[in-house]
Amino acid sequence: MRLLILEDEAPTARQIRLFAARYGLPTHDVHEARSVEKALAWFGQHEMPALVFSDIELLDGNVFGLYQQVRVTCPIIFTTAYDQFLLPAFQANGIGYLLKPFNYAQFAAALAKYDALKASFAPPAAAEPEPAPAEPVLSAAVIEQLSAALRRPAQGYRQRLTVRQPNNSFYLLPVEEVAYLQADEGVVFAVDQQGGRHPITGTLTEWEQQLDPAQFCRLNRGELLHLPAIDKIEPYFNNRLAVRLRHGATLTSSAAQTPALRRWLEG
């Protein structure tokens, strides 16, 4: 049984592998891709997998760009932190999903639905004519509906962040306690006002879309700054800014992001 994991967060990909083995799925033929580009290349070189676990935001963009180009005919279980907009669209179209952070019980429930669906479409024992080519799981209309849901402007922003722990439990970190978010080797950390680091599920791009843009601004490729954490701003080399935070840390803007940061600071 071939499984494909489309996920740019290494801890989540490892968790899916572990949960799949615990559930009893064969895990000798598991493949991973962290970007749309790599996934396109994978589908061009391999037969259709039995099941895909798919994140929404990959390293180089939105995964729906992949599904617009590849005719995926196997079941897809989405793993996402977009609980506000995408889940109604998933539910309306009968699409499997896991909301990050998910535990084993939630994973097993999603797999049980997959097993039931697979059994309902199992061919009869008697010989049958050659079946027609399988239809894609996501039609063009459904892909557009999901893409539109993802583009929908927020009616409210996240007020707390879910912090995962090694035993798959989690706790909630209020947004007002966050100084900045930082991506570090594929893991995003919420750094609090005392400098404590809390691992959270999702990419910076996902969090940037879920947090109030009046309060959070992208500082560079790897950091998302919270306005109340700023102590003072100073000029830095090469048209960059040094941001001194109240708890003592200093962050630096990228040259490309500095103009947008200046506009954000000016309100």
C-alpha positions in Angstrom: 0.0 0.0 0.0 1.6 3.2 -1.2 1.1 6.3 0.9 2.0 9.9 0.0 2.5 12.6 2.6 2.4 16.2 1.3 3.7 18.1 4.3 6.4 20.8 4.8 6.6 20.4 8.6 8.9 17.5 9.4 7.4 16.8 12.9 3.9 16.5 11.4 5.1 14.2 8.6 6.8 12.0 11.3 3.6 12.0 13.3 1.6 10.8 10.3 4.1 7.9 9.7 3.9 6.9 13.4 0.1 7.0 13.5 -0.2 5.1 10.2 2.0 2.3 11.6 0.1 2.3 14.9 -3.2 2.0 12.9 -1.9 -1.0 11.0 -1.2 0.5 7.6 1.8 -0.9 5.8 4.5 1.7 6.0 7.2 0.2 3.8 6.1 2.3 0.8 5.6 5.8 2.2 6.7 8.8 0.2 7.0 12.5 1.2 7.0 15.8 -0.7 7.4 19.2 1.0 6.6 21.4 -2.0 4.2 21.7 -4.9 7.2 21.3 -7.3 8.4 18.1 -5.7 4.9 16.7 -5.6 4.4 17.4 -9.3 7.6 15.6 -10.0 6.6 12.7 -7.8 3.2 12.2 -9.6 5.0 12.3 -12.9 7.3 9.4 -11.8 5.0 7.1 -9.8 1.7 5.3 -10.0 -1.2 6.7 -8.1 -0.9 6.1 -4.3 -3.6 4.4 -2.3 -4.0 7.4 0.0 -2.7 11.0 0.2 -2.2 13.0 3.4 -2.1 16.6 2.2 -1.3 19.8 4.0 -2.7 23.1 2.5 0.4 25.3 2.5 3.6 23.7 1.2 7.1 25.3 1.0 6.4 26.9 -2.4 2.7 27.7 -2.2 -0.9 26.5 -2.0 -1.4 22.8 -2.6 -4.6 23.4 -4.7 -2.2 24.5 -7.4 -1.0 20.9 -7.5 -4.6 19.5 -7.7 -5.4 21.8 -10.6 -2.5 20.1 -12.6 -2.7 16.5 -11.4 -5.7 14.2 -11.8 -5.6 12.6 -8.3 -8.0 9.6 -8.2 -7.1 8.3 -4.7 -8.6 9.4 -1.4 -7.1 12.6 0.1 -7.1 13.4 3.8 -6.2 17.0 4.4 -4.3 18.1 7.4 -4.8 21.8 8.1 -4.8 24.6 10.6 -7.4 26.5 8.6 -10.4 25.7 10.9 -12.4 28.9 10.2 -13.0 28.8 6.4 -12.0 25.5 4.9 -13.7 23.1 7.2 -17.3 24.0 6.0 -16.1 23.5 2.4 -14.6 20.1 3.3 -17.7 19.0 5.1 -20.0 20.2 2.3 -18.1 18.0 -0.2 -17.5 15.0 2.0 -13.7 15.5 2.1 -11.6 13.9 4.8 -9.6 16.2 7.0 -7.6 16.4 10.2 -7.4 19.7 12.1 -3.9 20.5 13.4 -2.9 19.6 16.0 -4.5 16.2 15.9 -4.1 13.2 18.2 -4.1 9.5 17.4 -7.9 9.1 18.1 -8.7 11.8 15.5 -6.3 10.2 13.1 -7.8 6.7 13.6 -11.3 8.1 13.1 -10.3 9.7 9.8 -8.7 6.4 8.7 -11.8 4.4 9.7 -13.9 6.6 7.4 -11.4 5.9 4.6 -11.6 2.2 5.3 -15.4 2.3 5.1 -15.3 4.3 1.8 -12.8 1.8 0.4 -14.9 -1.2 1.3 -18.1 0.4 -0.2 -16.3 0.6 -3.6 -14.6 -2.8 -3.4 -15.2 -4.8 -6.7 -17.3 -7.9 -6.5 -15.7 -11.3 -6.7 -17.1 -12.2 -10.1 -15.2 -11.0 -13.2 -16.4 -7.6 -14.3 -15.7 -5.6 -17.5 -12.7 -3.3 -17.5 -13.7 -0.3 -15.4 -13.8 3.2 -16.8 -11.0 5.6 -15.9 -11.4 6.8 -12.3 -12.7 10.3 -11.8 -10.6 12.7 -9.9 -11.4 13.0 -6.2 -11.4 16.8 -6.4 -13.3 18.2 -9.4 -12.3 21.6 -10.8 -15.4 23.1 -9.2 -14.5 21.7 -5.8 -10.9 23.0 -6.1 -12.2 26.4 -6.9 -14.6 26.3 -4.0 -11.8 25.4 -1.6 -9.5 28.0 -3.1 -12.2 30.7 -2.7 -12.7 29.6 0.9 -9.0 30.0 1.5 -9.0 33.5 0.0 -12.0 34.7 2.0 -11.2 37.7 4.3 -11.2 36.9 7.9 -14.3 37.8 10.0 -12.2 37.3 13.2 -8.6 36.6 14.0 -7.0 33.9 16.2 -7.0 34.9 19.9 -4.9 31.9 21.1 -2.2 29.6 19.7 -2.2 25.8 20.2 1.2 24.6 21.5 2.0 20.9 21.0 3.9 18.8 23.5 5.9 15.6 23.0 3.2 13.4 24.4 0.7 14.7 21.8 -1.1 16.8 24.4 -1.3 20.6 24.0 -1.9 23.8 25.8 -3.2 27.3 24.7 -1.0 30.4 24.5 -3.0 33.7 24.4 -2.0 35.9 21.5 -1.3 38.9 23.8 1.5 36.9 25.4 3.3 36.4 22.1 6.3 38.7 21.1 6.9 37.2 17.7 6.7 34.0 15.7 9.9 32.4 14.3 10.4 29.6 11.8 13.4 27.4 12.7 14.3 24.4 10.5 10.7 23.6 9.5 9.2 24.3 12.9 7.4 27.5 13.9 7.9 28.8 17.5 5.8 31.3 19.3 8.3 33.3 21.4 6.5 34.8 24.4 7.2 38.2 26.1 9.7 36.5 28.5 11.7 34.9 25.6 10.2 31.4 26.1 9.8 29.4 22.9 6.6 27.4 22.2 6.4 25.0 19.2 3.2 25.5 17.2 1.7 23.7 14.3 1.4 25.5 11.0 3.6 27.6 8.7 4.4 31.3 9.1 2.2 32.0 6.0 -0.7 30.2 7.6 -0.3 32.2 10.9 0.2 35.4 9.0 -3.3 34.9 7.5 -4.9 34.0 10.8 -3.5 36.8 13.0 -4.6 40.4 13.0 -2.5 42.3 10.4 -2.9 45.4 12.5 -1.0 43.6 15.2 1.4 41.3 13.4 3.8 42.0 10.5 6.2 39.9 8.6 9.8 41.0 9.5 11.6 38.7 7.2 11.2 35.2 5.7 11.4 33.6 9.1 9.8 36.0 11.6 6.4 37.5 12.3 6.5 40.5 14.7 3.8 41.4 17.3 3.4 45.2 17.7 3.0 45.4 21.5 6.4 43.6 21.9 8.3 46.5 20.3 10.4 48.7 22.6 12.2 50.8 19.9 13.2 50.8 16.3 16.7 51.7 15.0 18.3 52.0 11.5 20.4 49.1 10.5 22.7 48.3 7.6 21.6 48.0 4.0 18.2 49.7 4.4 17.2 47.3 7.2 15.7 48.0 10.6 16.8 46.7 14.0 13.7 46.0 16.2 14.5 46.0 20.0 11.9 44.1 21.9 10.7 44.7 25.5 12.1 41.4 26.8 15.6 42.3 25.5 15.8 40.4 22.1 16.7 42.2 18.9 15.3 41.2 15.5 16.3 42.5 12.1 14.1 43.2 9.1 15.0 42.1 5.7 15.8 44.7 3.0 12.8 43.5 1.0 10.4 43.7 3.9 11.6 47.0 5.3 9.3 49.3 3.2 6.2 47.3 4.3 7.3 47.2 7.9 7.7 51.1 7.9 4.2 51.5 6.5 2.8 49.1 9.1 4.6 50.9 11.9 3.2 54.2 10.7 -0.4 52.7 10.9 
